[in-house]
Amino acid sequence: MQLGTSQVIQMNRKKIMRKSGRELGILYALIVFWIVSFATNVHFRNINTYLNILRESSFVGLAAIGMTFCIISGAFDLSIASMLALLAMITAVGVEFLGVFPTVLIVLTLGMVFGAFNGILVTKLKIPAFIATLAMLFIYRALAYIYSDGKYRQTMNVRFTNISNGSVLGIPIAFVIFVILVIVGTIILRRTPLGRNILAVGNSEKASLISGINVDLTKIIIFSLVGTFTAASAILITSRLWSANPGMKPGFEFEVIATVVLGGTSLAGGKGSVFNTFISAILFASINTAMNMFHVDSYMQRIIIGIILLFAFSMTSIREMTQTAVRMRRSRQQNDQPQEGNN
């Protein structure tokens, strides 16, 4: 009996270690990347480089929190780059006329509304998320140009610009906000009924309906979260740049999706981690910083980012092939054992 108990404990320990290894793989990759960069580039021996990486990771990372929920549910939102441009324009104008706090509340609310509208298109009109959000990509971008008359807007409000350019105890304020919202996102996903519903919908919509989950409402809330976190990113980016323009951040949506998928969230849905998205955002910012530090040509940088995107989007297939190979190997080993015993 004691032997059986010890075997069970050992098996459970191995399972936990395998699961931990998979979940923390992106963290190990970040540590290795920093060690290699530290050894090969003198700029990575300066603490300010790492603080700048943490600051820059916040801008994509915030939007990636919302996108994590969306991809776990089995969908994605292509409109966030255009939505961000529109919300950034509203932020830049609002700060000058209304002040910081009212503008932040208005922009976050608008982000939630825009996201909910995307969710309604997907759930009530039954338009596939790819088509609905692609259409809204053009609409939000056009609205940004109409609202701004095609001109950029600058803000000189020091209280506002200090949000992304200032520090507290040496740590960038933007990163502190990022960490707080990562904690909030993790609690939502792992400790609330909404989080359980998101995971359930991602695993199987039919099973979720049978179990009594309001799938349409869950999806609308998910897209609302995408819009809200995108609004938070728009606020921080506007603060960082002291300005906004209607054509800003083209391709932002692909950076965000790549960050989420690189963090291990499955494009098939039903599986993901806000913490891993957090680490992935830091890794992505580290790669961009390293390319600048090593004076990599701008066109070559695009090629490298493209390769990262391909790798990120193929991770699900690679993981499935690896798991299939492992299962087949174990099956062969189990089939061989009785034969060896008979011999």
C-alpha positions in Angstrom: 0.0 0.0 0.0 2.8 2.4 0.8 4.6 1.5 -2.4 1.4 2.3 -4.4 1.0 5.6 -2.6 4.6 6.5 -3.3 4.2 5.6 -7.0 1.0 7.8 -7.2 2.9 10.7 -5.6 5.8 10.2 -8.0 3.5 10.1 -11.0 1.6 13.2 -9.9 4.9 15.0 -9.3 6.0 14.1 -12.9 2.7 15.4 -14.3 3.1 18.7 -12.3 6.7 19.1 -13.5 5.7 18.5 -17.2 2.8 20.9 -16.9 5.0 23.5 -15.2 7.6 23.1 -17.9 5.1 23.7 -20.6 3.6 26.7 -18.9 6.9 28.3 -17.9 8.6 27.6 -21.2 8.2 31.2 -22.4 9.7 32.4 -19.1 12.8 30.1 -19.6 13.0 31.5 -23.2 13.0 35.1 -21.9 15.7 34.3 -19.3 17.9 32.6 -21.9 17.5 35.5 -24.3 18.5 38.0 -21.6 21.5 36.0 -20.6 22.7 35.7 -24.3 22.0 39.5 -24.8 23.9 40.4 -21.6 26.9 38.3 -22.7 27.0 39.7 -26.3 26.0 43.3 -26.0 27.2 45.9 -23.6 24.0 47.9 -23.6 22.2 44.9 -22.0 24.5 45.4 -19.0 22.7 48.6 -18.2 19.6 48.5 -15.9 18.0 51.2 -17.9 17.8 48.9 -20.9 15.7 46.4 -19.0 13.5 49.2 -17.5 12.9 50.5 -21.0 11.9 46.9 -22.2 9.4 46.7 -19.3 7.9 50.0 -20.3 7.7 49.1 -24.0 6.1 45.7 -23.2 3.2 47.4 -21.5 1.7 49.0 -24.7 1.3 45.7 -26.7 0.8 43.7 -23.5 -2.2 45.6 -22.2 -4.1 44.9 -25.5 -2.8 41.3 -25.4 -4.6 40.7 -22.1 -8.0 41.3 -23.7 -7.0 39.3 -26.8 -6.0 36.4 -24.6 -9.6 36.1 -23.4 -10.8 36.4 -27.0 -8.4 33.7 -28.4 -9.2 31.3 -25.5 -12.9 31.6 -26.5 -11.9 30.5 -30.1 -12.2 33.9 -31.8 -10.0 37.0 -32.4 -10.4 40.7 -33.1 -8.7 42.2 -36.1 -10.1 45.7 -35.5 -8.0 46.6 -32.4 -5.3 48.6 -34.3 -7.9 50.9 -35.9 -9.9 51.0 -32.6 -6.7 52.0 -30.8 -6.1 54.9 -33.3 -9.6 56.2 -32.8 -9.4 56.0 -29.0 -6.0 57.6 -29.0 -7.3 60.5 -31.0 -10.2 60.9 -28.5 -7.7 60.7 -25.6 -5.4 63.4 -27.0 -8.3 65.8 -27.6 -10.1 64.9 -24.3 -7.1 65.4 -22.1 -6.7 69.0 -23.3 -10.4 69.9 -22.8 -11.7 67.7 -20.0 -8.6 66.7 -18.0 -7.0 63.4 -17.3 -9.4 61.5 -15.1 -12.7 62.2 -17.0 -10.9 61.4 -20.3 -9.6 58.1 -19.1 -13.1 57.1 -17.9 -14.6 58.2 -21.2 -12.1 56.4 -23.3 -12.3 53.1 -21.3 -16.1 53.2 -21.6 -15.9 53.8 -25.3 -13.5 51.0 -25.7 -15.9 48.7 -23.8 -18.8 49.9 -26.1 -16.8 49.4 -29.3 -15.8 45.9 -28.2 -19.4 45.1 -27.2 -20.5 46.2 -30.7 -18.0 43.8 -32.3 -19.4 41.1 -30.0 -23.0 41.8 -31.1 -22.0 41.6 -34.7 -20.5 38.2 -34.1 -23.3 36.8 -31.8 -26.6 38.4 -32.9 -25.9 38.9 -36.6 -24.0 35.6 -36.8 -21.1 37.2 -38.7 -17.8 35.3 -38.3 -15.4 37.1 -36.1 -12.8 37.3 -38.9 -15.3 39.1 -41.2 -16.9 41.3 -38.6 -13.7 42.6 -37.0 -12.1 43.0 -40.4 -15.0 45.3 -41.5 -14.8 47.2 -38.2 -11.0 47.6 -38.8 -11.9 49.8 -41.9 -14.7 51.6 -40.1 -12.8 52.5 -36.9 -9.8 53.7 -39.0 -12.1 55.9 -41.1 -13.8 57.3 -38.0 -10.3 58.2 -36.7 -9.6 60.2 -39.8 -13.0 61.8 -39.8 -12.8 62.8 -36.2 -9.3 64.3 -36.5 -9.8 65.7 -40.0 -6.7 63.7 -41.0 -4.4 65.7 -38.6 -2.4 64.6 -35.6 -3.3 65.9 -32.1 -0.7 66.8 -29.5 -1.1 67.0 -25.7 1.0 69.0 -23.4 -0.7 67.9 -20.2 2.3 67.0 -18.0 0.2 64.9 -15.5 -1.0 62.8 -18.5 2.3 62.4 -20.2 3.9 61.4 -17.0 1.8 58.2 -16.9 3.9 56.5 -19.5 7.1 58.5 -19.3 7.4 58.6 -15.5 8.5 56.1 -12.9 7.7 55.2 -9.3 10.6 53.9 -7.2 12.5 53.5 -10.4 9.9 51.3 -12.1 8.0 52.7 -15.1 4.5 53.6 -14.2 3.2 52.1 -17.4 4.7 48.7 -16.4 3.1 49.0 -12.9 -0.3 49.5 -14.5 0.5 46.5 -16.8 1.3 44.3 -13.8 -1.9 45.3 -11.9 -4.1 44.6 -15.0 -2.3 41.3 -15.5 -3.2 40.3 -12.0 -6.8 41.4 -12.6 -6.9 39.5 -15.9 -5.5 36.3 -14.2 -8.1 36.6 -11.4 -10.9 37.0 -14.0 -9.8 33.9 -16.0 -8.9 31.6 -13.1 -11.1 32.7 -10.2 -14.4 33.9 -11.5 -17.5 32.2 -13.2 -16.8 34.4 -16.2 -13.3 32.9 -16.6 -14.7 29.4 -16.4 -17.3 30.3 -19.0 -14.6 31.6 -21.3 -12.6 28.4 -21.0 -15.8 26.3 -21.5 -16.9 28.2 -24.6 -13.4 27.8 -26.1 -13.4 24.1 -25.5 -16.9 23.5 -26.9 -19.8 25.9 -27.6 -22.3 23.1 -27.8 -21.3 21.6 -24.5 -21.4 25.1 -23.0 -25.0 25.6 -24.2 -26.1 22.3 -22.9 -24.6 23.1 -19.5 -26.6 26.3 -19.3 -23.9 28.9 -20.2 -25.2 32.0 -22.1 -22.7 31.7 -24.9 -23.8 34.9 -26.7 -23.5 37.0 -23.5 -20.1 35.5 -22.7 -18.8 36.4 -26.2 -20.1 39.9 -26.0 -18.4 40.4 -22.6 -15.2 38.9 -24.1 -15.2 41.4 -26.9 -16.0 44.2 -24.4 -12.9 43.2 -22.5 -10.8 43.3 -25.7 -12.1 46.9 -26.3 -11.5 48.0 -22.7 -7.9 46.7 -22.6 -7.3 48.2 -26.1 -8.5 51.5 -24.7 -6.0 51.2 -21.8 -3.3 50.6 -24.3 -4.4 53.6 -26.4 -4.2 55.8 -23.3 -0.7 54.7 -22.4 0.6 55.0 -26.0 -0.8 58.5 -26.3 0.8 59.4 -23.0 4.1 58.0 -24.2 4.1 59.8 -27.5 2.5 63.1 -26.2 0.3 62.8 -29.3 -1.9 60.7 -31.5 -2.5 60.4 -35.2 -5.3 58.6 -37.2 -2.8 56.4 -39.0 -0.9 55.2 -36.0 0.1 51.6 -35.2 -0.6 49.7 -38.5 -0.2 46.0 -37.9 -0.7 46.4 -34.1 -3.3 43.6 -34.2 -0.8 41.1 -35.5 1.7 42.0 -32.8 -0.9 41.5 -30.2 -2.2 38.2 -31.5 1.4 36.9 -32.0 2.2 37.9 -28.4 -0.8 35.9 -27.1 -0.1 32.9 -29.2 3.7 33.0 -28.4 2.6 32.8 -24.8 1.0 29.4 -25.4 -2.6 30.4 -25.9 -4.1 27.9 -28.4 -5.6 29.3 -31.6 -8.1 26.4 -31.3 -9.4 27.9 -28.1 -10.0 26.5 -24.6 -6.5 27.0 -23.3 -4.4 30.0 -22.3 -2.7 32.0 -19.6 -2.7 35.8 -18.9 0.7 35.3 -17.1 2.3 33.7 -20.1 1.0 36.5 -22.3 2.6 38.9 -19.8 6.0 37.2 -20.2 5.6 36.9 -23.9 5.0 40.7 -24.2 8.3 41.3 -22.3 10.1 38.8 -24.6 8.7 40.5 -27.7 9.8 43.9 -26.5 13.3 42.4 -25.6 13.6 41.1 -29.2 12.8 44.5 -30.7 15.2 46.2 -28.3 18.0 43.7 -29.1 17.5 44.2 -32.8 18.0 48.0 -32.3 21.0 47.4 -30.1 22.6 45.2 -32.6 21.9 47.7 -35.4 19.8 45.2 -37.4 18.6 46.7 -40.7 15.0 47.9 -40.5 14.0 45.6 -43.4 15.7 42.7 -41.8 13.8 43.5 -38.6 10.6 43.0 -40.5 11.8 39.6 -41.8 12.7 38.6 -38.2 9.3 39.7 -36.9 7.6 37.8 -39.8 9.5 34.7 -38.8 8.4 35.1 -35.2 4.8 35.5 -36.4 5.1 32.3 -38.4 6.6 30.5 -35.4 3.9 31.8 -33.1 1.0 30.8 -35.3 2.5 27.4 -36.0 3.1 26.6 -32.3 -0.3 24.9 -31.9 0.4 22.6 -34.8 3.9 21.9 -33.5 2.6 21.2 -30.0 -0.1 18.8 -31.3 2.4 16.9 -33.5 4.8 16.6 -30.6 2.0 15.3 -28.3 0.9 12.8 -30.9 4.5 11.6 -31.4 4.9 11.2 -27.6 1.6 9.3 -27.3 2.5 6.9 -30.2 5.9 6.3 -28.6 4.3 5.5 -25.2 1.8 3.2 -26.9 4.5 1.3 -28.7 6.4 0.9 -25.4 3.3 -0.4 -23.7 2.7 -2.9 -26.5 6.3 -4.1 -26.4 6.4 -4.7 -22.6 4.1 -7.9 -22.7 6.1 -9.3 -25.6 9.4 -8.9 -23.6 7.8 -10.5 -20.6 6.7 -13.5 -22.7 10.2 -13.9 -24.1 
